[in-house]
């Protein structure tokens, strides 16, 4: 396993700890039997070799956790049988922590299931049978201490591994959620652009085909409108699709209230007599302006598609800036679009909410701002759309 750049400081720490453990085990080897500690009487070279095998592998515990644990436990078992050491297997605990942290749960559990009995039996046999410096109760106490150190270290590593896995799942969930929200936003933008402009193109193309022979001038005007609408649609699509690019391509400004006159003009060319009223919107934030623009765009698209030629009233009323309640809120933006319905003799188009994605997209946009939305047949036979967007301190509520 090749270490990552961020793990190199930890490898240096492990190397320092390994050298310190090895030095401690070397001291145990050199201790005499009259100090009440270990009483190793074998050759020094063998003691030094076992001490190195018990301590030095800890430096590589992040690279090969299971082999390091096996090597360290084997060396400590030998040291216990030779009466070299009377310590709670600290090196094995450090290795067990990384096994639980880095290895799959099944593999790390199997390693612990092998290590604990081997270490426990070795400590008991070494302390109570081979070199009986401890009585049975004292040997059992050492066994309990070794199990506590090694098992506790493994448990700590397992807990840390679980927390990291939970954090990674949360991070992945948030990333997927953000991606899904961005996809929905782009889908709404694309629907608004394509639906609006194609509806205008279809209406004007129908007019051109109907009067092609009788009124060539009207045909040329209709074709000119189709050309201008097509170019506008392409420009808006390029700007919207720019969010999918990763090369930092420049993007145009987001649609705002300044584009409402153009929307009304497009609808008028398609046969809708639009009366547009905009008031009290001078200080609206950009996000709210974009939402209002899209709401009006979708509403006029529906009027053109289902009711033209007809008359339509569009009212956009923003907060007036006064704060009579004293609670710091500046009111709401109100958007109302009401048409008179199609001419007599023409069947009214189906514009209820479940009928398509356009009005559902409007409801989603309004919901993002914490507002309210309603759409349905008007009191005089036409169709009415109403949206309310709360605004406070220059930001959407």
C-alpha positions as CSV (number, residue, x, y, z in Angstrom):
1,X,0.0,0.0,0.0
2,X,1.5,3.3,-1.1
3,X,1.1,6.0,1.5
4,X,-0.8,9.2,0.6
5,X,0.8,12.6,0.9
6,X,-1.3,13.5,3.9
7,X,-0.4,10.4,5.9
8,X,3.4,11.0,5.9
9,X,3.4,13.0,9.1
10,X,1.5,10.1,10.8
11,X,4.0,7.6,9.5
12,X,6.8,9.7,11.1
13,X,4.9,9.7,14.4
14,X,4.5,5.9,14.1
15,X,8.2,5.5,13.5
16,X,9.0,7.6,16.6
17,X,6.6,5.5,18.7
18,X,8.1,2.3,17.3
19,X,11.7,3.4,18.2
20,X,10.5,4.3,21.7
21,X,8.8,0.9,22.2
22,X,11.8,-0.9,21.0
23,X,14.0,1.0,23.4
24,X,11.7,0.1,26.3
25,X,11.9,-3.6,25.3
26,X,15.7,-3.4,25.1
27,X,15.7,-2.0,28.6
28,X,13.6,-4.9,29.8
29,X,16.1,-7.3,28.2
30,X,19.0,-5.7,30.2
31,X,17.1,-5.6,33.5
32,X,18.5,-7.9,36.2
33,X,16.5,-10.3,38.2
34,X,17.0,-8.4,41.4
35,X,14.9,-5.4,40.5
36,X,11.6,-7.3,40.6
37,X,10.9,-7.0,36.9
38,X,11.8,-9.3,34.0
39,X,14.5,-11.9,34.6
40,X,15.6,-12.7,31.1
41,X,18.8,-14.9,31.3
42,X,19.3,-15.7,27.6
43,X,21.8,-14.2,25.1
44,X,21.5,-10.5,24.6
45,X,21.4,-10.8,20.8
46,X,18.3,-13.0,21.0
47,X,16.7,-10.5,23.4
48,X,17.5,-7.6,21.1
49,X,16.1,-9.4,18.2
50,X,12.8,-10.1,20.0
51,X,12.7,-6.5,21.2
52,X,13.1,-5.2,17.6
53,X,10.4,-7.7,16.3
54,X,8.0,-6.4,19.0
55,X,8.5,-2.7,18.6
56,X,9.8,-1.8,15.1
57,X,6.9,-3.2,13.0
58,X,4.6,-0.6,14.6
59,X,6.2,2.0,12.3
60,X,4.5,0.2,9.3
61,X,1.1,-0.3,11.0
62,X,-0.7,2.1,8.5
63,X,0.8,0.3,5.5
64,X,0.3,-3.4,6.5
65,X,-2.0,-3.5,9.6
66,X,-2.7,-7.2,9.8
67,X,0.9,-8.5,9.1
68,X,2.2,-5.9,11.6
69,X,-0.3,-7.1,14.3
70,X,0.6,-10.8,13.6
71,X,4.4,-10.0,13.9
72,X,4.1,-7.9,17.0
73,X,1.9,-10.5,18.8
74,X,4.2,-13.3,17.9
75,X,7.2,-11.4,19.2
76,X,5.4,-10.5,22.4
77,X,4.4,-14.1,23.0
78,X,8.1,-15.1,22.7
79,X,9.1,-12.3,25.0
80,X,6.5,-13.5,27.5
81,X,7.7,-17.1,27.4
82,X,11.3,-15.9,27.8
83,X,10.3,-13.7,30.8
84,X,11.6,-10.6,29.0
85,X,8.6,-8.3,29.5
86,X,5.8,-7.7,31.9
87,X,3.7,-5.1,30.2
88,X,0.2,-5.1,28.8
89,X,1.1,-5.6,25.1
90,X,1.0,-1.9,24.2
91,X,2.5,-2.5,20.8
92,X,-0.2,-5.1,20.0
93,X,-2.8,-2.5,21.1
94,X,-1.4,0.1,18.7
95,X,-1.4,-2.4,15.9
96,X,-5.0,-3.6,16.7
97,X,-6.3,-0.1,16.5
98,X,-5.2,0.3,12.9
99,X,-6.5,-3.2,12.0
100,X,-10.0,-2.1,13.2
101,X,-9.7,1.3,11.5
102,X,-8.3,0.3,8.1
103,X,-9.4,-3.3,7.5
104,X,-12.9,-4.6,6.6
105,X,-15.0,-5.5,9.6
106,X,-15.0,-9.2,8.9
107,X,-11.3,-9.4,8.5
108,X,-10.5,-7.2,11.5
109,X,-13.0,-9.2,13.7
110,X,-11.3,-12.4,12.7
111,X,-7.9,-11.0,13.5
112,X,-9.1,-9.9,17.0
113,X,-10.7,-13.3,17.6
114,X,-7.2,-15.0,17.0
115,X,-5.1,-12.4,18.8
116,X,-6.9,-12.2,22.1
117,X,-6.9,-16.0,22.9
118,X,-3.3,-16.3,21.8
119,X,-2.1,-13.3,23.9
120,X,-4.2,-14.4,26.9
121,X,-2.9,-17.9,26.9
122,X,0.7,-16.8,26.5
123,X,0.5,-14.3,29.3
124,X,-1.1,-16.9,31.7
125,X,1.2,-19.7,30.8
126,X,4.3,-17.4,30.9
127,X,3.3,-15.9,34.2
128,X,2.0,-18.9,36.1
129,X,3.7,-22.0,34.5
130,X,6.9,-21.3,32.5
131,X,8.4,-18.7,34.8
132,X,6.0,-18.6,37.8
133,X,6.7,-15.1,39.0
134,X,3.0,-14.6,39.5
135,X,0.4,-16.8,41.1
136,X,-2.7,-17.9,39.2
137,X,-4.7,-14.8,40.3
138,X,-1.8,-12.5,39.4
139,X,-1.5,-14.2,36.0
140,X,-5.3,-13.8,35.4
141,X,-5.0,-10.1,36.3
142,X,-2.3,-9.7,33.6
143,X,-4.5,-11.6,31.1
144,X,-7.4,-9.2,31.9
145,X,-5.1,-6.2,31.5
146,X,-3.8,-7.5,28.1
147,X,-7.4,-8.2,26.9
148,X,-8.5,-4.7,28.0
149,X,-5.6,-3.0,26.2
150,X,-5.7,-4.9,22.9
151,X,-9.5,-5.2,22.8
152,X,-10.1,-1.6,23.9
153,X,-7.7,-0.4,21.2
154,X,-9.5,-2.5,18.6
155,X,-12.9,-1.2,19.8
156,X,-11.7,2.4,19.5
157,X,-10.5,1.9,16.0
158,X,-13.8,0.3,15.1
159,X,-15.8,3.3,16.5
160,X,-13.6,5.8,14.6
161,X,-14.1,3.8,11.4
162,X,-17.9,3.8,11.9
163,X,-17.9,7.6,12.5
164,X,-15.8,8.2,9.4
165,X,-18.1,6.0,7.3
166,X,-21.2,7.9,8.6
167,X,-19.5,11.2,7.8
168,X,-18.7,10.0,4.3
169,X,-22.3,8.8,3.7
170,X,-23.6,12.2,4.8
171,X,-21.1,13.9,2.5
172,X,-22.2,11.7,-0.4
173,X,-25.9,12.3,0.4
174,X,-25.4,16.1,0.5
175,X,-23.5,16.0,-2.8
176,X,-26.1,13.9,-4.5
177,X,-28.8,16.1,-3.1
178,X,-27.1,19.3,-4.4
179,X,-26.6,17.6,-7.8
180,X,-30.3,16.7,-8.0
181,X,-31.4,20.2,-7.0
182,X,-29.1,21.6,-9.7
183,X,-30.6,19.2,-12.3
184,X,-34.1,20.2,-11.3
185,X,-33.2,23.9,-11.6
186,X,-31.7,23.4,-15.0
187,X,-34.8,21.4,-16.1
188,X,-37.0,24.2,-15.0
189,X,-34.9,26.8,-16.8
190,X,-34.9,24.7,-20.0
191,X,-38.6,24.1,-19.8
192,X,-39.4,27.8,-19.4
193,X,-37.1,28.8,-22.3
194,X,-38.1,26.1,-24.7
195,X,-41.8,26.2,-23.9
196,X,-42.1,30.0,-24.1
197,X,-40.2,30.6,-27.3
198,X,-41.5,27.6,-29.2
199,X,-45.0,28.6,-28.4
200,X,-44.4,32.0,-29.9
201,X,-42.7,30.5,-32.9
202,X,-45.6,28.1,-33.5
203,X,-48.2,30.8,-33.2
204,X,-46.4,33.2,-35.6
205,X,-45.6,30.3,-38.0
206,X,-49.4,29.5,-38.1
207,X,-50.1,33.2,-38.9
208,X,-47.5,33.2,-41.7
209,X,-48.9,30.1,-43.3
210,X,-52.5,31.4,-43.0
211,X,-51.8,34.8,-44.7
212,X,-48.9,33.8,-46.9
213,X,-50.8,34.6,-50.2
214,X,-53.2,37.2,-49.0
215,X,-50.9,39.4,-47.0
216,X,-47.2,39.0,-47.9
217,X,-46.3,41.9,-45.6
218,X,-47.8,40.2,-42.6
219,X,-46.0,37.0,-43.6
220,X,-42.6,38.8,-43.7
221,X,-43.4,40.3,-40.2
222,X,-44.2,36.9,-38.8
223,X,-41.0,35.4,-40.2
224,X,-39.0,38.3,-38.8
225,X,-40.6,37.6,-35.4
226,X,-39.8,33.9,-35.7
227,X,-36.2,34.8,-36.5
228,X,-35.9,37.1,-33.5
229,X,-37.6,34.7,-31.1
230,X,-35.3,31.9,-32.3
231,X,-32.2,34.0,-31.6
232,X,-33.4,34.9,-28.2
233,X,-34.1,31.3,-27.3
234,X,-30.6,30.3,-28.4
235,X,-29.0,33.0,-26.3
236,X,-31.0,32.0,-23.2
237,X,-30.2,28.3,-23.8
238,X,-26.5,29.0,-24.1
239,X,-26.5,31.0,-20.8
240,X,-28.4,28.2,-19.0
241,X,-26.3,25.4,-20.3
242,X,-23.2,27.4,-19.3
243,X,-23.6,26.1,-15.7
244,X,-22.7,22.7,-17.0
245,X,-19.4,23.9,-18.4
246,X,-16.2,23.5,-16.4
247,X,-13.9,25.9,-18.3
248,X,-15.2,29.1,-16.7
249,X,-17.1,30.3,-19.7
250,X,-18.7,33.7,-19.2
251,X,-22.4,33.8,-18.5
252,X,-24.9,36.4,-19.1
253,X,-27.0,38.1,-16.4
254,X,-29.9,36.2,-14.9
255,X,-33.4,37.2,-16.2
256,X,-35.0,40.0,-14.2
257,X,-37.9,42.4,-14.1
258,X,-36.3,44.4,-16.9
259,X,-37.3,41.6,-19.3
260,X,-41.0,41.7,-18.5
261,X,-41.6,44.2,-21.2
262,X,-40.0,41.9,-23.8
263,X,-42.2,39.0,-22.6
264,X,-45.3,41.2,-23.0
265,X,-44.2,42.3,-26.4
266,X,-43.6,38.7,-27.5
267,X,-47.1,37.7,-26.3
268,X,-48.6,40.7,-28.1
269,X,-47.1,39.6,-31.4
270,X,-48.7,36.2,-30.8
271,X,-52.1,37.8,-30.5
272,X,-52.5,38.4,-26.7
273,X,-53.4,41.9,-25.6
274,X,-51.2,42.2,-22.5
275,X,-51.7,44.9,-19.9
276,X,-48.5,44.9,-17.8
277,X,-48.3,46.7,-14.5
278,X,-45.1,46.7,-12.4
279,X,-44.9,48.7,-9.1
280,X,-42.7,48.8,-6.0
281,X,-40.0,46.4,-7.3
282,X,-37.0,48.7,-7.3
283,X,-35.1,47.0,-4.5
284,X,-35.9,43.3,-5.1
285,X,-32.9,40.9,-4.9
286,X,-31.7,39.2,-8.1
287,X,-33.0,35.8,-7.1
288,X,-36.5,37.1,-6.5
289,X,-36.5,39.0,-9.8
290,X,-35.4,35.9,-11.7
291,X,-38.3,33.9,-10.1
292,X,-40.9,36.6,-10.9
293,X,-39.6,36.7,-14.5
294,X,-40.0,33.0,-14.9
295,X,-43.5,33.0,-13.4
296,X,-44.7,35.7,-15.8
297,X,-43.0,33.9,-18.7
298,X,-44.7,30.6,-17.9
299,X,-48.0,32.3,-17.4
300,X,-47.9,34.2,-20.7
301,X,-46.7,31.0,-22.5
302,X,-49.9,29.3,-21.3
303,X,-52.0,32.2,-22.4
304,X,-50.5,32.1,-25.9
305,X,-50.7,28.4,-26.2
306,X,-54.3,27.9,-24.8
307,X,-56.2,31.2,-25.2
308,X,-54.8,33.4,-27.9
309,X,-56.1,35.7,-29.2
310,X,-57.3,37.1,-25.9
311,X,-56.8,39.8,-23.4
312,X,-54.5,39.3,-20.4
313,X,-53.6,41.4,-17.3
314,X,-50.2,41.0,-15.6
315,X,-49.7,42.6,-12.3
316,X,-46.4,42.6,-10.4
317,X,-46.5,44.5,-7.1
318,X,-43.5,44.6,-4.8
319,X,-43.0,45.8,-1.2
320,X,-43.4,49.5,-0.8
321,X,-40.5,49.8,1.7
322,X,-42.7,50.8,4.6
323,X,-42.7,48.9,7.9
324,X,-45.8,49.8,9.7
325,X,-45.7,46.7,12.0
326,X,-42.2,47.5,13.2
327,X,-41.1,43.8,12.9
328,X,-38.4,44.4,10.3
329,X,-40.3,42.7,7.4
330,X,-40.9,44.7,4.2
331,X,-43.8,42.6,2.8
332,X,-44.0,40.4,-0.2
333,X,-44.0,40.3,-4.0
334,X,-47.4,39.6,-5.6
335,X,-47.7,38.3,-9.1
336,X,-51.1,37.9,-10.7
337,X,-51.8,36.9,-14.3
338,X,-55.4,36.8,-15.4
339,X,-56.7,36.2,-18.9
340,X,-60.2,36.4,-20.4
341,X,-60.0,33.0,-22.0
342,X,-60.2,32.0,-25.7
343,X,-62.6,33.6,-28.1
344,X,-66.1,32.3,-28.3
345,X,-66.3,29.1,-30.4
346,X,-62.8,28.0,-29.5
347,X,-62.5,25.3,-27.0
348,X,-60.5,26.3,-23.9
349,X,-57.2,24.5,-23.5
350,X,-56.5,22.3,-20.6
351,X,-54.4,24.2,-18.1
352,X,-54.9,22.5,-14.7
353,X,-51.8,22.0,-12.6
354,X,-51.3,18.3,-13.2
355,X,-51.5,18.8,-17.0
356,X,-47.8,19.6,-17.6
357,X,-44.5,20.5,-16.1
358,X,-44.7,24.3,-16.5
359,X,-47.1,25.1,-13.6
360,X,-45.4,22.5,-11.5
361,X,-42.1,24.2,-12.1
362,X,-43.7,27.5,-11.1
363,X,-44.9,25.9,-7.9
364,X,-41.4,24.6,-7.2
365,X,-39.9,28.0,-7.7
366,X,-42.3,29.7,-5.4
367,X,-41.8,27.0,-2.8
368,X,-38.1,27.6,-2.8
369,X,-38.8,31.2,-1.6
370,X,-41.3,30.0,1.0
371,X,-44.2,31.6,-0.9
372,X,-47.7,30.5,-1.9
373,X,-49.0,29.7,-5.4
374,X,-52.4,29.1,-6.9
375,X,-53.6,28.5,-10.5
376,X,-57.0,27.6,-11.9
377,X,-60.1,28.8,-13.9
378,X,-60.8,32.5,-13.3
379,X,-64.2,33.9,-12.1
380,X,-65.1,35.1,-15.6
381,X,-64.2,32.0,-17.6
382,X,-60.5,32.7,-18.2
383,X,-57.5,31.4,-16.3
384,X,-55.8,33.0,-13.2
385,X,-52.4,32.5,-11.8
386,X,-51.4,34.0,-8.5
387,X,-48.0,33.8,-6.6
388,X,-46.8,35.4,-3.4
389,X,-43.1,35.6,-2.6
390,X,-42.2,36.8,0.9
391,X,-39.3,39.4,1.0
392,X,-37.5,40.7,4.1
393,X,-34.3,42.7,4.5
394,X,-33.6,42.4,0.8
395,X,-33.5,38.6,0.8
396,X,-36.1,35.9,0.1
397,X,-37.7,34.6,3.3
